[in-house]
Amino acid sequence: MKKKGKLLLKEEYYKTIKKKSAERSLIHKKFVGWRELFIVFILSMLFLIFYSSLLKNTSLYFSIFIQFLLSILVWYKMYQILYDLKLLFFFNNQYDIDIACIQTDEFPPIAFIIPSYNEPFDVGKMTFDSIVSAPYPGRKEIIVVDNSSNIKTEDLIKWKSYVMHFSQKNPNLNLNSIFLYNEQRDTLKPGNLDLAQRFIEESEFVVILDVDSTLPSKENLLERAVIEFKADSKIGFLQFRSIPTNIGFNQLTEAIAKTQELHRLRMTSRGYGGFKIFEGHNGIWRKSVLDKTGQWTDYYKNNIMITEDFLKSSQTYAGGYYGKSLNINTGEWIPSSLKSLESMWMRWTYGNAQVLFKYIRNIYSNKITLIEKFDISYHLLGDIATGIFFVLIFLTQLFFQGAATNFLIISLFIIPQLICAVTSYFTTVSKQEIPIMKKMQHLYSAFFLIDTFIMTTKLKSGINFMLGISQGWKVTEKGVENKINWVELIYNNWFHILIAFSTIIICIISWVKNYEMKAYAVIYHFFSLFLSINLILCIFIYGKHRRKEHNNVKSAGIDQI
């Protein structure tokens, strides 16, 4: 088995890029265009003009500071509202090209990479078997790369044996599988991907899956992907649509599924004319593009960069290629505990900040269109806007009397979240065969309790990044999780509890200082308290939820949904 040559470093790769105009021949219909962006601009300006009238009795400089922060938050929220309304009324499969007019007789080998770390054997087997079952006329290479902390666990021994002996036991499947162990464990998932890439022998295309991903056995997903690659040599990667498949594990997964499905749907729609970000798994790459863009492993201030997917996407566009969505459902697991949910969003937020601060010039390269630049700004501003939201709530509550704070929360949190809930209902939830009251409960939990928790998680991760606290790679738990007592629950969620009670304390100070404890003034603190209550309810309702022994892996694949 022959290893491939050394992969390029990021700095070396960017020096090799030549100027060329952006071409997106397979994106025949854009989801968001100049008309929508103009609407976002106009609504944002009107909001800022109106809100300036609420900022009274303060210095000019302080008012300008508030307006500056607000302009970032307002633009981000208006962009999100636009997307959700378009998803509600206009999104369908017409954004994909008609492959009936494109044919190919050649189906080259495809490599499948599965990075793993301390994974339960039955979960890894689920993903492996879904690759085997996925229809494709060409040859398959399956490469599992593991960097588990303990190589002697029963799960790892079974996992390695299953992968290594599968080809021998099934010689008629036109498939080869290998298992590699990454000795450089501190390189985490990016290092696993680099090692796997060196061992690809013959494949032209590479599918990257998480260990809890599943491919459908009843779709022509892989054939469709190859045909699109053949149709346009400038496609660097195709991102499949991911949907949660472990929804039934507990009440928390039922709620998280709603916000996660909408998040993935937004990502899918952005692949039609916006900046398509590879989502880390459930996607297929052109092997030559992976080789040209260099290694996945990179560092920022001696810490490994943990959103290798976002980084690789920006390199792809900078190299003159582009990414595109392929709106065919594949499976992924979502967190089954608040601790795992926090870990996932901490990693995403921290990693985005690393990429932004190290490679901002390369991200906004001349190879991407102006609309794509607007779109990637939406992605990058999301975490910043979340932090700004809480700063503005605290400042306006303390220093401005009247409706300034309530108006801010209603217009930039409650209304957008209601639109999220309505969009989620009509795109996914309405199809579920559960009572209507149950649907309403899930939607409220998802877009007011869970999303508030995610917002404070982003704030926590942003603070850690600014303080230089290393994030590391804490994988989303996929095994049976331990019970949590009340002391552990409070310890695990101390930051969220701190934000909730800080908001309450600020409201008390404002009530005493600005309104002399007059009864009517409670209304001016109502929506700040509403945020705190949502956060506290999320922790104490869902804080003890976890994956239990009876949660069946066999029922948590894409074919079972």
Protein Blocks (a to p, Z undefined) as FASTA:
>chain_A
ZZddddddfklmmmmpccdddddfklmbcfbdfklmmmmmmmmmmmmmmmmmmmghiafk
lmmmmmmmmmmmmmmmmmmmmmmmmmmmmgcfklpccfklpccfbdcddddddddehiaf
klmmmmmmmmmmpgcfbdcddddddfbfblkbfklmmmmmmmmmmmmmmmmnopacdddd
dfblmnmmmlmmmmmmmmpmkbcbdcdddfkbccdfkbcklmmmmmmmmmpmkbmbdcdd
dddfklmmpmmlmmmmmmmmmmmmmmmmmmnopacddehiapacdfklmmmnopfbdcee
hiacfblmlmmmmmmmmnopacddddddddddddfbfklmmmmmmmmmmmmmmmmmmmmm
mmmpckbcfklmmmmmmmmmmmmmmmmmmmmmmmmmmmpgcjllmmmmmmmmmmmmmmmm
mmmmmmmmmmpccdfklmmmmmmmmmmmmmmmmmmmmmmmmmmmmnopafbjadddfbdc
ddddfklmmmmmmmmmmmmmmmmmmmmmmmmmmnoopaklmmmmmmmmmmmmmmmmmmmm
mmmgccdfklcfklmcfklZZ
